[in-house]
């Protein structure tokens, strides 16, 4: 199977997120979520429908097929992994969100798995909160020593 484009994966993830929030997704919802025009959404959703990743009813809703949901869930998990990691290392929220979007599409699945396992390991470490606190103090000292 041909690998989906980053753009197609973003659409599937957006449809999943909207559906989880509202119970359904419409073209205008997807456009708003992705910050693009409804005609652009209609064009991509039609392509995803042809690939059997979504079910699209004109003037109706957009639903993920099982295959589309699987892909969207994988992309979402990747996004959440990187977003969480970036926040742990104190990347500002807005930047972490944008960078997580980039990382979720461009790293090898084995690298992503290692990031995920590392997060699980440190989050389950009894001294996790102490470790994070020490890292925050370290960053504060480094920031103040450079001014």
VENLIN-V632011 format. One record per run of one state. SS is the DSSP state (h for helix, s for strand, l for the rest). FROM is the first residue (numbers start at 0). LEN is the number of residues. If there is no record, write none. Layout:
ss = [SS SS]
from = [FROM FROM]
len = [LEN LEN]
This chain:
ss = [l h l s h l h l s l s l h l h l h l h l]
from = [0 5 22 24 26 34 37 50 53 56 60 64 65 88 92 106 108 124 127 145]
len = [5 17 2 2 8 3 13 3 3 4 4 1 23 4 14 2 16 3 18 2]
